[in-house]
Amino acid sequence: MSNAATETTPQNPPPAAATTIGRRRATNLIARGEPMVWLTGGCVVAAVLMIVALLGYITVNGFTTFWPLPVEQITLKNGKVLVGEPTRRETYRATSVGPGEAAAAIERVLYRTGNFDITGEDFTWVDMPSVREKQWPQWAMVIERESWGNAYGMLEGIVVSGREVRDPQQAWTMLQDLHPRVRKFVEDIHNIEKNEIGAVARQQNDLRLGLRRVELRHGKDSPQYRDMVAANAAKDVELQKKFEELSSRVHTLREQANVARLIIRAPGGAVVPADRSKPDQPMFVSQIVRVYPANQLGTGGRFGVYLSRWWEYLTADPREANTEGGVFPAIFGTVLLTFIMIIFVVPIGVITAIYLREYAKQGLLLSFVRICVNNLAGVPSIVFGVFGLGFFCYLIGGQLDKSFFPERLPDPTIGKSALIWASLTLALLTLPVVIVATEEALAAVPGSMREGSYACGASKWQTIRRIVLPRAMPGIMTGMILAIARGAGEVAPLMLVGAVKLAPELPISGHPGELFGINRSFMHLGFHIYDLGFQSRNSEAAKSMVYTTTFLLIGIVVLLNLAAMFIRTRLRKTYAGGQF
């Protein structure tokens, strides 16, 4: 009986505390970590998708900017005729409807109609319900001009040396043969005016400044001043003679360039003119940068125009208020500014970090310095621009002008917005990044390597130079990469210390008297984007160029970073055992 009673007696239940603990372990998912894994992974995916979407949107819009579109001739129900390229479509709701009627969705198309010198507008919205007829004429031409933007119209003929040809096919054949030779004359004129006549003007200015220098040092009544006047008189006559010869050459070339006129009939019957003040005179062939019959182009022809536009964009100067032409000066200025910034910021940042990490006594003062460096990284960039303008341009540059270039005053030589001051301002802006990255790289070098070097009899500087710095170099390169990414895209400081809308000369020169061009203003891709987006005469014409220039700026920053990353990778392989 006792055994049976024992078998039927239930086992003692577990303690209440043990049951509670078991339930908590079964239900507390946060303690197991899965929710945080999904949360962090989802955030990474969201960030990657946003970056890819942004870059994809910029890339698509940037690459399609230069693709040639067909030209449509639209006849509206009111009899008005338009000719242009369809650039954008959208749908809107009609606001004025009858009582009891629902607002209808109306599709409209934005056409680039050009001919600004005739109509006063570049783009026109057309409601599709108001279109009576749409055609694609065979001889509808797209004409890209040096000024006044694109022109659109029908090819009627060409006039060469007084001989007029009215057959469109024959005129197009003659234009294809004539246009390259005429454009060569235009390029020769630009080269003479920019280089040779510009050199004569600089020499004449140097004579004037030399005389002014002697006047300041010795006075107008001194024999030195009289001797300089006599010497300058002979040189000035020679320079004036050279200037007249160059002007005569330019006049001859311009006459040779203006031997042909192209007759393009715009909608409404007006002829596309050479000069807005003379509407009856057809445009010169020399005014045309690129011309093609848009509706006769096949895939190969469109691709040729596309590549031609890209080549012009990357190698030519801007024109038509920066909405047409190229951005080569901006590319050159951006890359040169970044290189000069790196030349300044890397040595100063590395030396500062070496002192803070290796030489300075750790304490309250050093902690305060580090806090200041970290806070400096959070200062708005426009503040650095104001500081650069006041300290570098006006204070230091103004003193240098008074000491070394008094004859040029009140016109400043170096005490103004210039490439050198913009580079120093960006170097100051990115200095905290380099200092912090270099300190971390120095701290990551194992202490045993330092001790081994000391044990072999090396001094502190020998240890830093031969042991610590080579192994910290990948980390230093990381700081330089971050500085490139930060500095190359900054715009706000450059608006105050050097970047301009249009710089006719590149910010570099081989002449020591011109300070090798470092005192010149320059163009920058970031400022170019701002100018296109907010200061352009025609926002619609500039919109596509904004995407293209943004894509180009991102590409240049990526290439600079890839070059630095390649060097960093090589250094890591060389010192694989010593870097963090």
C-alpha positions as CSV (number, residue, x, y, z in Angstrom):
1,M,0.0,0.0,0.0
2,S,2.8,2.3,0.7
3,N,4.3,1.6,-2.6
4,A,1.1,2.3,-4.5
5,A,0.6,5.5,-2.6
6,T,4.0,6.5,-3.4
7,E,3.6,5.9,-7.1
8,T,0.3,7.9,-7.3
9,T,1.6,10.8,-5.3
10,P,2.4,13.7,-7.8
11,Q,6.0,15.1,-7.9
12,N,6.8,18.3,-6.0
13,P,6.3,21.3,-8.4
14,P,9.4,23.5,-9.1
15,P,9.9,26.6,-7.0
16,A,8.1,29.8,-8.2
17,A,11.3,31.7,-8.7
18,A,12.6,29.0,-11.1
19,T,9.4,29.1,-13.1
20,T,9.6,32.9,-13.5
21,I,13.2,32.8,-14.6
22,G,12.5,30.2,-17.3
23,R,9.6,32.2,-18.7
24,R,11.7,35.3,-18.9
25,R,14.4,33.5,-20.9
26,A,11.8,32.2,-23.3
27,T,10.1,35.5,-24.0
28,N,12.8,38.2,-23.8
29,L,13.8,38.6,-27.4
30,I,15.9,41.7,-26.9
31,A,18.2,39.8,-24.7
32,R,18.8,37.2,-27.4
33,G,19.7,40.1,-29.9
34,E,17.6,39.1,-33.0
35,P,15.5,42.4,-33.0
36,M,18.6,44.5,-32.9
37,V,20.2,42.6,-35.7
38,W,17.1,43.1,-37.9
39,L,16.9,46.8,-36.9
40,T,20.6,47.6,-37.6
41,G,20.5,45.5,-40.9
42,G,17.3,47.3,-42.0
43,C,18.9,50.7,-41.3
44,V,22.0,49.8,-43.4
45,V,19.7,48.6,-46.3
46,A,17.7,51.9,-46.1
47,A,20.9,54.0,-46.1
48,V,22.3,52.0,-49.1
49,L,19.0,52.3,-51.0
50,M,18.8,56.1,-50.4
51,I,22.4,56.5,-51.7
52,V,21.8,54.3,-54.7
53,A,18.6,56.1,-55.5
54,L,20.3,59.5,-55.3
55,L,23.3,58.6,-57.4
56,G,21.0,56.8,-59.9
57,Y,18.8,59.8,-60.3
58,I,21.7,62.1,-60.8
59,T,23.4,59.7,-63.2
60,V,20.3,59.1,-65.4
61,N,19.6,62.8,-65.7
62,G,23.2,63.8,-66.1
63,F,23.9,61.3,-68.9
64,T,20.7,62.1,-70.9
65,T,21.4,65.9,-71.0
66,F,23.3,65.8,-74.3
67,W,21.2,63.3,-76.2
68,P,19.8,65.0,-79.3
69,L,16.0,64.9,-79.5
70,P,13.8,65.1,-82.6
71,V,12.4,68.5,-83.6
72,E,8.6,68.8,-83.8
73,Q,6.6,71.4,-85.6
74,I,3.3,72.0,-83.7
75,T,0.4,73.8,-85.2
76,L,-2.1,75.0,-82.6
77,K,-5.8,75.3,-83.1
78,N,-5.5,79.1,-83.0
79,G,-3.1,79.0,-86.0
80,K,0.1,79.6,-84.0
81,V,3.1,77.5,-85.1
82,L,5.9,76.3,-82.8
83,V,9.1,74.5,-83.6
84,G,11.2,72.9,-80.9
85,E,12.4,69.9,-78.9
86,P,10.0,68.2,-76.4
87,T,11.9,68.2,-73.1
88,R,9.3,67.4,-70.4
89,R,5.7,66.1,-69.9
90,E,3.3,66.5,-67.1
91,T,-0.4,66.4,-66.3
92,Y,-2.4,69.0,-64.4
93,R,-6.0,69.6,-63.4
94,A,-7.9,72.4,-65.2
95,T,-9.0,75.1,-62.7
96,S,-11.7,76.8,-64.6
97,V,-14.6,74.4,-65.4
98,G,-18.3,74.8,-65.8
99,P,-20.8,74.3,-63.0
100,G,-21.3,70.6,-62.1
101,E,-18.3,69.6,-64.3
102,A,-15.4,67.6,-62.9
103,A,-11.9,69.0,-63.4
104,A,-10.3,67.2,-66.3
105,A,-6.7,66.0,-66.4
106,I,-4.8,67.9,-69.1
107,E,-1.4,66.8,-70.5
108,R,1.1,69.4,-71.5
109,V,4.6,69.3,-72.9
110,L,7.4,71.7,-72.4
111,Y,9.1,72.5,-75.7
112,R,12.5,74.1,-76.1
113,T,11.7,76.6,-78.8
114,G,14.9,78.7,-78.6
115,N,15.2,81.8,-80.7
116,F,15.5,84.0,-77.6
117,D,16.7,87.0,-79.7
118,I,13.4,86.8,-81.7
119,T,10.7,85.7,-79.2
120,G,12.3,86.6,-75.8
121,E,11.8,83.1,-74.4
122,D,13.5,79.8,-74.7
123,F,10.8,77.4,-73.5
124,T,7.1,77.1,-74.2
125,W,4.4,75.0,-72.5
126,V,1.9,73.5,-75.0
127,D,-1.4,71.9,-73.8
128,M,-2.0,68.8,-75.9
129,P,-5.8,69.4,-76.4
130,S,-4.9,72.7,-78.1
131,V,-2.7,71.0,-80.7
132,R,-4.2,70.7,-84.2
133,E,-1.3,69.1,-86.0
134,K,2.1,67.7,-85.2
135,Q,4.8,67.2,-87.8
136,W,8.5,66.3,-88.0
137,P,9.9,68.4,-90.9
138,Q,12.9,67.0,-92.8
139,W,14.8,70.2,-92.7
140,A,14.1,71.3,-89.2
141,M,17.5,72.4,-87.9
142,V,19.0,72.7,-84.4
143,I,21.6,75.5,-84.3
144,E,23.8,75.9,-81.2
145,R,25.2,79.5,-81.2
146,E,27.9,81.3,-79.4
147,S,25.3,83.7,-78.0
148,W,21.5,83.9,-77.5
149,G,21.2,80.1,-77.0
150,N,19.8,77.6,-79.4
151,A,18.0,78.5,-82.6
152,Y,15.3,76.4,-84.3
153,G,13.9,76.7,-87.7
154,M,13.7,75.5,-91.3
155,L,16.8,75.5,-93.5
156,E,16.1,77.6,-96.6
157,G,19.6,78.3,-98.0
158,I,23.1,79.7,-97.6
159,V,24.9,82.8,-98.9
160,V,28.6,82.4,-99.6
161,S,30.6,85.4,-100.8
162,G,27.4,87.0,-102.2
163,R,26.3,83.8,-104.0
164,E,22.9,82.5,-102.7
165,V,21.8,78.9,-102.8
166,R,18.2,78.3,-102.0
167,D,18.1,74.5,-102.2
168,P,18.2,73.0,-98.7
169,Q,20.0,69.8,-99.6
170,Q,22.7,71.7,-101.5
171,A,22.9,74.3,-98.8
172,W,23.4,71.6,-96.1
173,T,26.2,70.0,-98.2
174,M,28.0,73.3,-98.6
175,L,27.5,74.1,-94.9
176,Q,29.1,70.7,-93.8
177,D,32.2,71.6,-95.9
178,L,32.4,75.3,-94.9
179,H,31.6,75.2,-91.2
180,P,34.8,73.5,-89.9
181,R,37.0,76.0,-91.9
182,V,35.1,79.0,-90.7
183,R,35.3,77.8,-87.1
184,K,39.1,77.5,-87.5
185,F,39.2,81.2,-88.3
186,V,37.1,81.9,-85.1
187,E,39.5,79.8,-83.0
188,D,42.5,81.7,-84.4
189,I,40.8,85.0,-83.6
190,H,40.2,83.9,-80.0
191,N,43.8,82.7,-79.6
192,I,45.2,86.0,-80.9
193,E,42.9,88.1,-78.7
194,K,43.5,86.0,-75.6
195,N,47.2,85.1,-75.8
196,E,49.1,87.5,-78.1
197,I,47.1,90.7,-77.6
198,G,46.7,89.8,-73.9
199,A,50.5,89.5,-73.7
200,V,51.0,93.0,-75.3
201,A,48.5,94.4,-72.8
202,R,50.3,92.9,-69.9
203,Q,53.7,94.3,-71.1
204,Q,52.1,97.8,-71.4
205,N,50.8,97.4,-67.9
206,D,54.2,96.3,-66.6
207,L,55.7,99.5,-68.1
208,R,53.1,101.6,-66.3
209,L,53.7,99.9,-63.0
210,G,57.5,100.1,-63.4
211,L,57.2,103.9,-63.9
212,R,54.9,104.1,-60.9
213,R,57.4,102.2,-58.7
214,V,60.2,104.6,-59.6
215,E,57.9,107.5,-58.9
216,L,57.2,106.2,-55.4
217,R,60.8,105.5,-54.6
218,H,62.5,108.5,-56.1
219,G,59.8,111.0,-57.0
220,K,58.8,112.6,-60.4
221,D,61.6,115.1,-60.4
222,S,64.3,112.5,-60.0
223,P,66.7,111.6,-62.9
224,Q,65.7,107.9,-62.5
225,Y,62.1,108.9,-63.2
226,R,63.1,110.8,-66.4
227,D,65.3,108.0,-67.6
228,M,62.4,105.5,-67.1
229,V,60.0,107.8,-69.0
230,A,62.4,107.9,-71.9
231,A,63.0,104.1,-71.9
232,N,59.2,103.4,-71.7
233,A,58.4,105.7,-74.6
234,A,60.5,103.7,-77.0
235,K,59.1,100.4,-75.7
236,D,55.5,101.7,-75.8
237,V,55.9,102.7,-79.4
238,E,57.1,99.2,-80.2
239,L,54.2,97.6,-78.3
240,Q,51.7,99.8,-79.9
241,K,53.0,98.8,-83.3
242,K,52.7,95.2,-82.4
243,F,49.2,95.7,-81.1
244,E,48.1,97.3,-84.4
245,E,49.6,94.4,-86.4
246,L,47.7,91.9,-84.3
247,S,44.5,93.9,-84.6
248,S,45.0,94.0,-88.4
249,R,45.4,90.2,-88.4
250,V,42.2,89.8,-86.3
251,H,40.3,92.1,-88.8
252,T,41.5,90.0,-91.7
253,L,40.5,86.7,-90.0
254,R,37.1,88.1,-89.1
255,E,36.5,89.0,-92.7
256,Q,37.5,85.5,-93.8
257,A,35.2,84.0,-91.2
258,N,32.2,86.1,-92.1
259,V,32.0,85.1,-95.8
260,A,28.9,82.9,-95.3
261,R,25.5,83.4,-93.9
262,L,22.9,80.7,-93.2
263,I,19.3,81.3,-93.9
264,I,17.1,79.8,-91.2
265,R,13.4,80.6,-91.2
266,A,11.9,80.6,-87.7
267,P,8.2,80.1,-86.9
268,G,6.3,83.2,-87.8
269,G,8.4,84.0,-90.9
270,A,11.3,85.8,-89.2
271,V,14.9,85.0,-90.3
272,V,17.3,84.0,-87.4
273,P,19.5,87.1,-87.4
274,A,23.2,87.6,-86.9
275,D,22.5,90.7,-84.8
276,R,19.3,91.4,-82.8
277,S,19.5,95.0,-83.9
278,K,19.5,94.0,-87.6
279,P,16.7,91.4,-87.9
280,D,16.8,91.2,-91.7
281,Q,20.4,90.0,-91.9
282,P,20.8,86.2,-91.6
283,M,23.2,84.8,-89.1
284,F,26.9,84.2,-89.9
285,V,28.1,80.6,-90.2
286,S,30.9,81.7,-87.9
287,Q,28.4,82.2,-85.1
288,I,27.3,78.6,-85.2
289,V,29.0,76.1,-82.8
290,R,27.1,73.1,-83.9
291,V,24.2,72.5,-86.4
292,Y,22.4,69.4,-87.5
293,P,19.1,68.4,-89.1
294,A,17.6,66.6,-86.1
295,N,14.9,64.6,-87.9
296,Q,17.4,63.1,-90.4
297,L,19.8,61.7,-87.8
298,G,20.0,58.0,-87.3
299,T,21.3,56.2,-84.2
300,G,24.9,56.7,-85.3
301,G,24.3,60.4,-86.1
302,R,22.7,61.0,-82.7
303,F,25.5,59.2,-80.9
304,G,28.0,61.4,-82.8
305,V,26.3,64.6,-81.7
306,Y,26.1,63.2,-78.1
307,L,29.8,62.5,-78.0
308,S,30.6,65.8,-79.6
309,R,28.6,67.6,-76.9
310,W,30.4,65.7,-74.1
311,W,33.8,66.5,-75.6
312,E,32.9,70.2,-75.7
313,Y,31.5,70.0,-72.2
314,L,34.8,68.6,-70.8
315,T,37.3,70.6,-72.8
316,A,35.7,74.0,-73.7
317,D,35.0,77.2,-71.8
318,P,31.4,78.0,-70.7
319,R,29.3,80.3,-72.8
320,E,25.7,81.8,-72.7
321,A,25.8,82.6,-68.9
322,N,27.3,79.1,-68.2
323,T,24.2,77.3,-69.5
324,E,26.0,76.2,-72.7
325,G,29.5,75.2,-73.6
326,G,32.0,73.4,-71.3
327,V,33.2,73.4,-67.8
328,F,37.0,72.8,-68.3
329,P,38.0,75.9,-66.2
330,A,35.8,74.7,-63.4
331,I,37.3,71.2,-63.6
332,F,40.8,72.6,-63.5
333,G,40.0,75.0,-60.7
334,T,38.4,72.2,-58.6
335,V,41.3,69.7,-59.0
336,L,44.0,72.4,-58.5
337,L,42.3,73.8,-55.4
338,T,42.1,70.3,-53.9
339,F,45.7,69.5,-54.5
340,I,46.9,72.8,-53.0
341,M,44.6,72.3,-50.0
342,I,46.2,68.8,-49.4
343,I,49.7,70.2,-49.7
344,F,48.9,72.7,-46.9
345,V,46.6,70.6,-44.6
346,V,48.4,67.2,-44.5
347,P,51.9,68.4,-43.3
348,I,50.4,70.8,-40.7
349,G,47.8,68.2,-39.5
350,V,50.4,65.4,-39.2
351,I,52.9,67.6,-37.4
352,T,50.2,68.8,-35.0
353,A,49.1,65.3,-34.3
354,I,52.6,64.1,-33.7
355,Y,53.2,66.8,-31.1
356,L,49.9,66.1,-29.4
357,R,50.4,62.3,-29.3
358,E,54.2,61.9,-28.9
359,Y,55.7,65.0,-27.3
360,A,53.0,67.0,-25.4
361,K,52.6,66.3,-21.7
362,Q,49.2,64.8,-21.1
363,G,47.1,67.0,-18.8
364,L,44.3,69.5,-18.6
365,L,45.8,71.9,-21.2
366,L,46.2,69.1,-23.7
367,S,42.6,67.9,-23.1
368,F,41.4,71.5,-23.7
369,V,43.3,71.7,-27.0
370,R,41.8,68.4,-28.2
371,I,38.3,69.7,-27.3
372,C,39.0,72.8,-29.3
373,V,40.1,70.8,-32.3
374,N,37.0,68.6,-32.2
375,N,34.8,71.7,-31.8
376,L,36.5,73.3,-34.8
377,A,35.2,70.4,-37.0
378,G,31.6,71.5,-36.1
379,V,32.0,75.2,-37.1
380,P,29.8,76.1,-40.1
381,S,31.8,76.4,-43.3
382,I,30.6,79.9,-44.1
383,V,32.3,81.0,-40.9
384,F,35.6,79.8,-42.3
385,G,34.8,81.7,-45.4
386,V,34.3,85.0,-43.5
387,F,37.5,84.3,-41.5
388,G,39.5,83.6,-44.7
389,L,38.2,86.8,-46.3
390,G,39.1,88.9,-43.3
391,F,42.3,87.3,-42.2
392,F,43.9,85.9,-45.3
393,C,42.6,88.3,-48.0
394,Y,42.4,91.6,-46.2
395,L,44.9,91.3,-43.4
396,I,47.8,89.2,-44.7
397,G,47.2,90.0,-48.4
398,G,46.8,93.7,-47.7
399,Q,50.1,93.8,-45.8
400,L,51.8,91.9,-48.6
401,D,50.4,94.4,-51.1
402,K,51.7,97.4,-49.1
403,S,55.2,95.8,-48.7
404,F,55.8,94.3,-52.1
405,F,53.3,95.8,-54.6
406,P,52.8,99.4,-53.6
407,E,52.8,100.6,-57.2
408,R,49.6,98.5,-57.9
409,L,47.6,100.1,-55.1
410,P,44.7,100.8,-54.7
411,D,44.1,97.8,-57.1
412,P,45.1,94.8,-54.9
413,T,47.5,92.2,-56.3
414,I,47.2,89.5,-53.6
415,G,45.0,91.1,-51.0
416,K,41.8,89.9,-52.7
417,S,39.9,86.7,-53.3
418,A,42.3,84.3,-54.9
419,L,43.2,80.6,-55.3
420,I,45.9,80.7,-52.6
421,W,43.6,82.1,-50.0
422,A,40.8,79.7,-50.9
423,S,43.2,76.8,-50.5
424,L,44.3,78.0,-47.1
425,T,40.7,78.5,-46.0
426,L,39.7,74.9,-47.0
427,A,42.9,73.6,-45.4
428,L,41.8,75.3,-42.1
429,L,38.4,73.8,-42.6
430,T,39.6,70.2,-43.0
431,L,42.5,70.4,-40.5
432,P,40.6,68.8,-37.6
433,V,39.8,65.8,-39.7
434,V,43.5,65.2,-40.5
435,I,44.6,65.8,-36.9
436,V,42.0,63.4,-35.4
437,A,42.7,60.6,-38.0
438,T,46.5,61.0,-37.6
439,E,46.3,60.8,-33.8
440,E,44.2,57.6,-33.9
441,A,46.7,56.1,-36.4
442,L,49.7,57.0,-34.1
443,A,47.9,55.6,-31.1
444,A,47.2,52.3,-32.9
445,V,50.9,51.6,-33.5
446,P,51.9,49.0,-30.8
447,G,54.0,50.3,-27.9
448,S,56.2,47.3,-28.2
449,M,57.6,48.7,-31.5
450,R,58.5,51.9,-29.8
451,E,60.2,50.1,-26.9
452,G,62.1,47.9,-29.3
453,S,63.4,50.9,-31.2
454,Y,64.5,52.6,-27.9
455,A,66.2,49.4,-26.9
456,C,68.3,49.4,-30.1
457,G,69.5,52.9,-29.2
458,A,67.2,55.0,-31.5
459,S,66.2,58.5,-30.4
460,K,62.6,59.6,-30.0
461,W,62.5,61.3,-33.4
462,Q,64.3,58.4,-35.1
463,T,61.6,56.1,-33.6
464,I,58.8,58.3,-34.9
465,R,60.3,58.7,-38.3
466,R,61.3,55.1,-39.0
467,I,58.9,53.1,-36.9
468,V,55.8,55.0,-36.0
469,L,55.1,57.1,-39.1
470,P,55.4,54.4,-41.7
471,R,53.0,52.1,-39.9
472,A,50.6,55.0,-39.2
473,M,50.6,56.1,-42.8
474,P,47.5,54.2,-43.8
475,G,45.5,56.0,-41.1
476,I,47.0,59.3,-42.2
477,M,45.9,58.5,-45.7
478,T,42.4,57.9,-44.3
479,G,42.4,61.4,-42.9
480,M,43.5,62.8,-46.2
481,I,40.7,60.9,-48.0
482,L,38.2,62.4,-45.6
483,A,39.7,65.9,-46.2
484,I,39.4,65.5,-49.9
485,A,35.8,64.4,-49.7
486,R,35.0,67.4,-47.4
487,G,37.0,70.1,-49.2
488,A,36.3,69.3,-52.8
489,G,32.5,69.7,-52.3
490,E,32.5,72.9,-50.2
491,V,31.0,75.9,-51.8
492,A,30.1,78.5,-49.1
493,P,33.7,79.5,-48.2
494,L,34.7,79.7,-51.8
495,M,32.0,82.2,-52.6
496,L,33.9,84.7,-50.4
497,V,37.5,83.8,-51.0
498,G,38.0,83.1,-54.7
499,A,35.4,81.3,-56.7
500,V,33.7,83.4,-59.4
501,K,31.0,82.9,-62.1
502,L,33.4,83.1,-65.0
503,A,37.2,83.2,-65.0
504,P,38.7,83.9,-68.5
505,E,42.1,82.8,-67.4
506,L,43.1,79.6,-65.7
507,P,44.4,80.0,-62.1
508,I,48.0,79.1,-63.1
509,S,50.8,80.9,-64.9
510,G,54.4,80.3,-65.8
511,H,55.3,83.9,-65.2
512,P,56.9,84.7,-61.8
513,G,55.8,88.3,-62.1
514,E,52.2,87.1,-62.1
515,L,52.8,85.0,-58.9
516,F,52.3,81.8,-61.1
517,G,48.6,82.6,-61.1
518,I,47.9,81.8,-57.4
519,N,46.5,85.3,-57.0
520,R,43.8,84.8,-59.6
521,S,40.2,84.0,-59.0
522,F,39.0,80.6,-60.3
523,M,36.0,78.6,-61.3
524,H,34.8,75.7,-59.1
525,L,32.3,72.9,-60.0
526,G,30.4,73.4,-56.7
527,F,30.0,77.1,-57.3
528,H,29.1,76.4,-60.9
529,I,26.2,74.2,-59.7
530,Y,25.0,77.0,-57.4
531,D,25.2,79.5,-60.2
532,L,23.3,77.3,-62.7
533,G,20.6,76.5,-60.2
534,F,20.0,79.9,-58.6
535,Q,21.5,82.6,-60.8
536,S,20.8,81.5,-64.3
537,R,18.8,83.6,-66.7
538,N,16.8,80.5,-67.7
539,S,16.2,77.9,-65.0
540,E,14.8,75.3,-67.4
541,A,17.8,75.5,-69.7
542,A,20.1,75.2,-66.7
543,K,18.3,72.3,-65.0
544,S,19.8,69.6,-67.1
545,M,23.2,71.1,-66.8
546,V,22.9,71.1,-63.0
547,Y,22.5,67.3,-63.0
548,T,25.4,66.9,-65.4
549,T,27.8,69.1,-63.4
550,T,26.7,67.4,-60.1
551,F,27.5,64.0,-61.7
552,L,30.9,65.3,-62.9
553,L,31.7,66.7,-59.4
554,I,30.8,63.4,-57.7
555,G,33.0,61.6,-60.3
556,I,36.0,63.8,-59.7
557,V,35.7,63.4,-55.9
558,V,35.4,59.6,-56.3
559,L,38.5,59.5,-58.6
560,L,40.5,61.6,-56.1
561,N,39.4,59.3,-53.3
562,L,40.2,56.2,-55.3
563,A,43.7,57.4,-56.0
564,A,44.3,58.0,-52.3
565,M,42.7,54.7,-51.3
566,F,45.0,52.9,-53.8
567,I,48.1,54.5,-52.1
568,R,46.7,53.6,-48.7
569,T,46.2,50.0,-49.8
570,R,49.8,49.7,-51.0
571,L,51.0,51.1,-47.7
572,R,48.9,48.6,-45.8
573,K,50.5,45.8,-47.7
574,T,53.9,47.1,-47.0
575,Y,53.4,47.5,-43.3
576,A,50.8,44.8,-42.7
577,G,51.8,44.1,-39.2
578,G,51.7,47.5,-37.7
579,Q,48.6,49.5,-38.7
580,F,45.1,49.4,-37.1
